[in-house]
Amino acid sequence: MFQLKIKKSFAKFSKDCSGATAIIYALCLFPILGIAGFAIDASRLQSAKATTAAAMDAAVMATVQEKILQKSLGKNMKDSELKTYATEFLKLGLANLHTDVDCSNVQVKTNAGSNKIKLSADCGLPTTLGAILGVDKFEYTNAAAAEQSFAGLELSMVLDYSKSMDNNNKIEDLKVAAKDALDILLANNTNKKTRVGLVPYSRGVNVGVSRYSEMTGESLDTDDTACVTERDDLFKAFTDDPATLGKFTSKVNNCPNNDNPIIPLTDDLNELKAAIDKAVPNGGTAGHIGAAWGWYLLAEPWQTHWTGDSQPQDYDKPSLIKAVIIMTDGQFKDADFEADLGRSHEQALKICENMRYKGVIVYTVGFDIDVDDKLYPGEAVTTGDVLIDCAGDPSRFFNAADANELTAAYQTIASRLTQLRLSE
């Protein structure tokens, strides 16, 4: 209604060409524009507050989770460290939401003896035409709080089944290590709140014969593997959008065979162990595809694909832990270059960062690798760099030189996740 009145007034003034009217119109134009701009900015402010609230909620939940995670490592984070973590996470969240909001003076309050954290920040939104009235910025304070107590653990184990795992009996070593971890996580899972999924990967992943059409929109020939690779859509490739919003391509067969498909979340220890025992190495190392499907098993938007007891819970469910363990014995180099999405390690890092932003804890395990080995001649990035950056923290990267260290790495991660479960 207000905008309609402005339009009518403008039309009336524009038709009057007399000098007096023109002067009055000129004098009134700036206030009218200022008032109109102020109304527009007021609407922007309401949207900005909602956006800030979402970013604050994500930041405080992530900060609580990081506090508990560090506690499981034997470290009690100081309030100053929590403030730094929350500030950086909030900045990342606002940037990902593409907002003009800028927040500063982040304050963190903790309760001794509990995992409760309160977060507040002073935020501002630059005005547009409202500046004509002397209002350059809307300022407001936003706050959020969170406290965790265990509601469930959802874990994806992303396992490298590339052909190099045939060397030196490494695939058998992986079977032992992975099953040991499952014993720690599921042996006493009487409340069935812990569920684990498996993502065997090499050049691609095997989505399972029964799911192939759902994921690709194509039928599967009798003798072919249910293998999928990247999505060729730049706007979908690094997100957790479900297959209903972007189908997957199938351009290779050198991926895990039809006896080694992905296993959605389950608490069935025997099913998981039996699946791991069937592991057969084949193909190259497309780590980004393994990382992506590890995320999909946990992703809220995939609830339409993984149903029943395998359905992942909502990201923002209080006290829920979502985690991924990405294991490899090589370098992330295999990618579909026709899709023009970047090299494998570049895609993997984007996927890891995006899933961490959604609150997923990422662990990485290198097995029989050289952390200092450069991925490409003349470039600085190393195998170790990729795995550390994917995890987001050096404490969540494990470098296993042999079978014993691989088993120890998986046992340590499983124990940490169990401690997270018990300490909340």
C-alpha positions as CSV (number, residue, x, y, z in Angstrom):
1,M,0.0,0.0,0.0
2,F,2.8,2.4,0.9
3,Q,4.6,1.7,-2.3
4,L,1.4,2.2,-4.3
5,K,0.9,5.6,-2.8
6,I,4.5,6.6,-3.8
7,K,3.9,5.5,-7.3
8,K,0.7,7.6,-7.5
9,S,2.4,10.6,-6.1
10,F,5.3,10.2,-8.5
11,A,2.8,10.0,-11.4
12,K,1.0,13.1,-10.3
13,F,4.2,15.2,-9.9
14,S,5.7,14.0,-13.1
15,K,2.7,15.3,-15.1
16,D,2.9,18.8,-13.7
17,C,5.6,20.7,-15.6
18,S,5.3,24.1,-13.7
19,G,8.4,25.4,-12.1
20,A,6.9,25.6,-8.6
21,T,5.8,22.0,-8.7
22,A,9.2,20.9,-10.1
23,I,11.0,22.6,-7.2
24,I,8.6,21.0,-4.6
25,Y,9.0,17.6,-6.3
26,A,12.8,17.9,-6.2
27,L,12.7,18.9,-2.5
28,C,10.4,15.9,-1.7
29,L,12.1,13.4,-3.9
30,F,15.0,12.5,-1.5
31,P,12.7,12.1,1.6
32,I,10.4,9.9,-0.4
33,L,13.2,7.8,-1.6
34,G,14.7,7.6,1.9
35,I,11.3,6.5,3.4
36,A,10.9,3.9,0.6
37,G,14.4,2.7,1.1
38,F,13.9,2.5,4.8
39,A,10.9,0.3,4.3
40,I,12.9,-2.0,2.0
41,D,15.8,-2.1,4.5
42,A,13.4,-3.0,7.3
43,S,12.2,-6.0,5.3
44,R,15.9,-6.9,4.7
45,L,16.5,-6.7,8.4
46,Q,13.8,-9.3,9.3
47,S,15.3,-11.7,6.7
48,A,18.8,-11.0,8.1
49,K,17.8,-11.7,11.6
50,A,16.4,-15.1,10.6
51,T,19.6,-15.8,8.7
52,T,21.7,-14.8,11.6
53,A,19.7,-17.0,14.0
54,A,20.3,-20.0,11.8
55,A,24.0,-19.3,11.6
56,M,24.2,-18.8,15.4
57,D,22.3,-22.0,16.1
58,A,24.8,-23.9,13.9
59,A,27.8,-22.2,15.5
60,V,26.7,-22.9,19.1
61,M,26.0,-26.6,18.3
62,A,29.3,-27.0,16.6
63,T,31.1,-25.3,19.5
64,V,29.5,-27.6,22.0
65,Q,30.4,-30.6,19.8
66,E,34.0,-29.4,19.5
67,K,34.2,-28.9,23.3
68,I,33.1,-32.5,23.9
69,L,35.4,-33.8,21.1
70,Q,38.4,-32.1,22.6
71,K,37.4,-33.4,26.1
72,S,37.5,-36.9,24.7
73,L,41.1,-36.2,23.7
74,G,42.0,-35.1,27.2
75,K,41.8,-31.4,26.6
76,N,39.5,-28.9,28.3
77,M,39.0,-25.9,26.0
78,K,39.3,-22.5,27.6
79,D,36.5,-20.0,27.1
80,S,38.9,-18.0,24.9
81,E,39.4,-21.0,22.7
82,L,35.7,-21.7,22.5
83,K,35.2,-18.0,21.5
84,T,37.7,-18.3,18.7
85,Y,36.1,-21.5,17.4
86,A,32.6,-20.1,17.6
87,T,33.6,-16.8,15.9
88,E,35.2,-18.6,13.0
89,F,32.3,-21.0,12.6
90,L,29.9,-18.1,12.7
91,K,31.8,-16.2,10.0
92,L,31.9,-19.3,7.8
93,G,28.1,-19.8,8.3
94,L,27.3,-16.3,7.4
95,A,29.5,-16.5,4.3
96,N,27.9,-19.7,3.2
97,L,24.4,-18.1,3.6
98,H,25.5,-15.2,1.3
99,T,24.3,-12.5,3.6
100,D,25.6,-8.9,4.1
101,V,25.4,-9.4,7.9
102,D,28.6,-8.8,9.8
103,C,28.9,-10.0,13.4
104,S,31.5,-9.1,16.0
105,N,32.0,-9.1,19.8
106,V,31.2,-12.8,20.0
107,Q,30.7,-13.8,23.6
108,V,30.7,-17.4,25.0
109,K,29.4,-18.4,28.4
110,T,29.9,-21.9,29.8
111,N,28.5,-23.7,32.8
112,A,31.0,-25.6,34.9
113,G,30.4,-29.3,35.0
114,S,28.1,-29.3,31.9
115,N,28.2,-29.1,28.2
116,K,25.9,-26.1,28.0
117,I,27.2,-23.1,26.1
118,K,25.5,-19.7,25.5
119,L,26.6,-17.7,22.5
120,S,25.9,-14.0,21.7
121,A,27.1,-11.6,19.1
122,D,26.6,-8.0,18.0
123,C,25.5,-7.9,14.4
124,G,24.9,-5.3,11.8
125,L,23.3,-5.0,8.4
126,P,24.3,-2.2,6.0
127,T,21.3,-0.2,4.7
128,T,20.7,0.7,1.0
129,L,18.6,3.8,0.4
130,G,18.0,4.1,4.1
131,A,21.3,5.9,4.2
132,I,19.5,8.9,2.7
133,L,17.8,9.4,6.1
134,G,21.1,9.1,7.9
135,V,20.7,5.4,8.9
136,D,23.8,3.6,7.6
137,K,23.4,0.3,9.4
138,F,20.9,-1.6,11.4
139,E,22.5,-3.0,14.6
140,Y,21.1,-5.9,16.7
141,T,22.2,-8.6,19.1
142,N,21.6,-12.3,18.5
143,A,22.0,-15.1,21.0
144,A,21.8,-18.9,21.0
145,A,22.4,-21.7,23.5
146,A,22.9,-25.5,23.3
147,E,23.6,-28.4,25.6
148,Q,24.2,-31.9,24.5
149,S,23.4,-35.3,26.0
150,F,23.7,-38.4,23.8
151,A,20.8,-38.9,21.4
152,G,22.5,-41.1,18.9
153,L,25.6,-41.7,16.8
154,E,25.5,-42.1,13.0
155,L,28.8,-43.1,11.4
156,S,29.9,-43.7,7.8
157,M,33.0,-45.8,7.3
158,V,34.4,-44.9,3.9
159,L,36.7,-47.7,2.8
160,D,39.3,-47.7,0.0
161,Y,38.8,-50.8,-2.2
162,S,41.1,-49.6,-4.9
163,K,43.3,-52.2,-6.7
164,S,46.4,-51.1,-4.7
165,M,44.7,-52.6,-1.6
166,D,45.6,-56.0,-3.1
167,N,49.3,-55.3,-2.5
168,N,50.9,-56.7,0.7
169,N,47.6,-58.1,1.9
170,K,46.4,-54.7,2.8
171,I,42.7,-55.4,2.1
172,E,42.9,-58.2,4.8
173,D,44.5,-55.8,7.2
174,L,41.6,-53.3,6.6
175,K,39.0,-56.0,7.2
176,V,40.5,-56.7,10.6
177,A,40.8,-53.0,11.6
178,A,37.3,-52.1,10.4
179,K,35.7,-55.0,12.2
180,D,37.6,-54.2,15.4
181,A,36.1,-50.7,15.3
182,L,32.6,-52.1,14.8
183,D,33.0,-54.3,17.8
184,I,33.9,-51.3,20.0
185,L,31.0,-49.2,18.6
186,L,28.2,-51.8,18.4
187,A,29.0,-54.7,20.8
188,N,27.1,-53.0,23.7
189,N,24.7,-51.0,21.6
190,T,21.6,-52.2,23.6
191,N,19.7,-48.9,23.1
192,K,20.3,-49.1,19.3
193,K,21.2,-45.5,19.2
194,T,24.5,-46.2,17.4
195,R,24.2,-47.0,13.7
196,V,27.0,-47.5,11.1
197,G,27.0,-47.4,7.3
198,L,29.7,-48.6,4.8
199,V,30.9,-46.9,1.7
200,P,33.4,-49.0,-0.3
201,Y,34.9,-46.9,-3.0
202,S,37.5,-47.0,-5.8
203,R,36.9,-45.2,-9.1
204,G,33.3,-44.9,-8.0
205,V,30.9,-46.5,-5.6
206,N,28.4,-49.3,-6.1
207,V,25.0,-48.1,-5.0
208,G,23.5,-51.5,-5.2
209,V,21.5,-53.1,-8.1
210,S,18.2,-52.3,-6.5
211,R,19.0,-48.6,-6.1
212,Y,20.8,-48.0,-9.5
213,S,17.7,-46.6,-11.3
214,E,16.8,-44.4,-8.4
215,M,20.2,-42.8,-8.4
216,T,20.9,-42.5,-12.1
217,G,17.5,-42.5,-13.8
218,E,18.7,-45.3,-16.0
219,S,18.3,-49.1,-16.2
220,L,21.1,-51.4,-15.4
221,D,22.3,-54.1,-17.9
222,T,22.4,-57.6,-16.6
223,D,26.2,-58.0,-16.6
224,D,27.0,-54.4,-15.4
225,T,28.0,-53.2,-12.0
226,A,25.8,-50.6,-10.2
227,C,28.6,-48.1,-10.4
228,V,28.2,-44.4,-10.2
229,T,30.6,-41.5,-10.3
230,E,30.3,-37.7,-10.1
231,R,27.2,-35.6,-10.7
232,D,28.0,-33.4,-13.7
233,D,26.2,-30.4,-12.2
234,L,28.5,-27.9,-10.6
235,F,25.7,-26.7,-8.3
236,K,25.0,-30.1,-7.0
237,A,28.4,-31.8,-6.9
238,F,29.5,-30.5,-3.5
239,T,26.1,-30.4,-1.7
240,D,24.0,-33.0,0.1
241,D,21.2,-32.7,-2.4
242,P,19.4,-36.0,-2.8
243,A,19.3,-37.9,-6.1
244,T,15.8,-36.6,-6.7
245,L,17.4,-33.2,-7.4
246,G,20.4,-34.4,-9.4
247,K,21.1,-37.8,-10.8
248,F,24.5,-39.5,-10.9
249,T,26.5,-40.6,-13.9
250,S,27.8,-44.0,-14.6
251,K,30.8,-44.0,-16.9
252,V,33.0,-46.7,-15.5
253,N,32.8,-50.3,-14.3
254,N,36.1,-50.4,-12.4
255,C,34.5,-49.8,-9.0
256,P,33.5,-52.2,-6.2
257,N,31.6,-55.1,-7.6
258,N,27.9,-55.9,-7.0
259,D,28.9,-57.9,-3.9
260,N,30.4,-54.7,-2.4
261,P,27.6,-52.1,-2.5
262,I,27.1,-49.2,0.0
263,I,25.4,-50.3,3.2
264,P,23.1,-47.6,4.7
265,L,23.0,-47.0,8.4
266,T,22.3,-50.1,10.5
267,D,22.9,-51.4,14.0
268,D,23.3,-55.0,12.7
269,L,26.9,-55.9,13.6
270,N,26.8,-59.2,11.8
271,E,25.5,-57.6,8.5
272,L,28.3,-55.1,8.6
273,K,31.0,-57.6,9.3
274,A,29.7,-59.9,6.6
275,A,29.8,-57.1,4.1
276,I,33.4,-56.2,4.9
277,D,34.5,-59.8,4.6
278,K,33.4,-59.7,0.9
279,A,35.8,-56.9,0.0
280,V,37.4,-57.2,-3.4
281,P,39.9,-54.5,-4.6
282,N,39.3,-53.0,-8.0
283,G,39.9,-49.7,-9.8
284,G,41.6,-46.3,-8.9
285,T,41.2,-43.9,-6.0
286,A,38.4,-41.3,-6.4
287,G,38.4,-40.2,-2.8
288,H,36.0,-37.4,-3.4
289,I,33.3,-39.9,-4.4
290,G,33.9,-41.9,-1.3
291,A,33.7,-38.8,0.8
292,A,30.5,-37.6,-0.9
293,W,28.7,-40.9,-0.3
294,G,29.9,-41.1,3.3
295,W,28.1,-37.8,3.7
296,Y,25.0,-38.9,1.8
297,L,24.4,-41.8,4.3
298,L,24.1,-39.2,7.1
299,A,22.5,-36.4,5.2
300,E,19.1,-35.1,6.2
301,P,18.0,-34.5,2.6
302,W,18.5,-38.1,1.8
303,Q,15.8,-39.3,4.2
304,T,13.6,-40.1,1.2
305,H,16.3,-42.5,-0.1
306,W,17.4,-44.2,3.2
307,T,14.2,-45.2,4.9
308,G,13.1,-47.2,7.9
309,D,15.9,-48.1,10.3
310,S,18.5,-46.7,7.9
311,Q,17.0,-43.2,7.8
312,P,19.4,-40.5,9.0
313,Q,18.1,-38.1,11.6
314,D,17.8,-34.3,11.2
315,Y,21.0,-32.3,11.4
316,D,19.8,-30.1,14.2
317,K,18.5,-32.9,16.4
318,P,19.9,-32.1,19.8
319,S,22.8,-34.3,21.0
320,L,23.1,-36.2,17.8
321,I,26.6,-37.1,16.6
322,K,27.3,-37.6,12.9
323,A,30.7,-38.7,11.8
324,V,32.6,-40.0,8.8
325,I,35.9,-42.0,8.7
326,I,37.6,-41.7,5.3
327,M,40.3,-44.3,4.7
328,T,42.8,-44.5,1.8
329,D,46.0,-46.1,0.8
330,G,46.8,-43.7,-2.0
331,Q,46.2,-40.3,-3.4
332,F,42.9,-38.8,-4.5
333,K,43.6,-38.4,-8.3
334,D,40.8,-40.2,-10.2
335,A,38.1,-37.8,-11.4
336,D,35.7,-37.3,-14.3
337,F,37.5,-34.4,-16.0
338,E,34.8,-34.1,-18.5
339,A,32.5,-32.8,-15.8
340,D,35.0,-29.9,-15.2
341,L,34.5,-30.0,-11.4
342,G,38.2,-30.0,-10.5
343,R,40.7,-32.6,-9.5
344,S,39.7,-35.4,-7.1
345,H,41.5,-33.9,-4.1
346,E,40.0,-30.4,-4.8
347,Q,36.5,-31.9,-4.9
348,A,37.2,-33.9,-1.8
349,L,38.2,-30.8,0.2
350,K,35.1,-28.9,-0.8
351,I,32.9,-31.9,0.2
352,C,34.7,-32.3,3.5
353,E,34.4,-28.6,4.3
354,N,30.7,-28.6,3.5
355,M,29.8,-31.7,5.5
356,R,31.8,-30.3,8.5
357,Y,29.8,-27.1,8.2
358,K,26.6,-29.3,8.6
359,G,28.1,-30.6,11.9
360,V,29.6,-33.9,10.6
361,I,32.9,-34.9,12.4
362,V,35.4,-36.0,9.8
363,Y,38.3,-38.4,10.5
364,T,40.8,-39.5,7.9
365,V,43.1,-42.5,7.9
366,G,46.1,-43.0,5.6
367,F,47.4,-46.5,5.3
368,D,50.9,-47.2,4.0
369,I,51.2,-43.7,2.4
370,D,53.9,-41.1,2.2
371,V,52.4,-37.9,3.8
372,D,55.1,-35.8,2.1
373,D,54.5,-37.2,-1.4
374,K,53.3,-34.4,-3.7
375,L,50.2,-35.1,-5.7
376,Y,51.4,-33.4,-8.8
377,P,55.0,-32.4,-10.0
378,G,55.8,-28.8,-9.3
379,E,52.9,-28.3,-6.9
380,A,53.1,-28.0,-3.2
381,V,50.1,-29.9,-2.0
382,T,50.9,-33.3,-0.5
383,T,49.0,-36.5,0.3
384,G,49.1,-35.5,4.0
385,D,47.9,-32.0,3.3
386,V,44.7,-33.3,1.7
387,L,43.9,-35.8,4.5
388,I,44.6,-33.3,7.3
389,D,42.6,-30.5,5.5
390,C,39.7,-32.9,4.9
391,A,39.5,-33.7,8.6
392,G,39.7,-30.1,9.5
393,D,42.1,-30.7,12.4
394,P,45.4,-32.6,12.6
395,S,44.1,-34.5,15.7
396,R,41.5,-36.2,13.4
397,F,44.1,-37.5,10.9
398,F,45.8,-40.9,11.4
399,N,48.8,-42.1,9.5
400,A,49.1,-45.9,9.7
401,A,52.3,-47.4,8.4
402,D,51.3,-51.0,8.9
403,A,48.5,-53.4,9.9
404,N,49.0,-52.9,13.6
405,E,48.9,-49.1,13.3
406,L,45.8,-49.3,11.1
407,T,44.0,-51.4,13.7
408,A,45.2,-49.0,16.4
409,A,43.9,-46.0,14.4
410,Y,40.4,-47.5,14.0
411,Q,40.3,-48.5,17.6
412,T,41.3,-45.0,18.7
413,I,38.6,-43.4,16.6
414,A,36.0,-45.8,17.7
415,S,37.0,-45.2,21.3
416,R,36.8,-41.4,20.9
417,L,33.4,-41.7,19.4
418,T,32.4,-43.9,22.3
419,Q,33.8,-41.4,24.8
420,L,31.8,-38.7,23.0
421,R,28.7,-40.8,23.5
422,L,29.4,-41.4,27.1
423,S,30.6,-37.9,28.1
424,E,27.5,-36.1,26.8
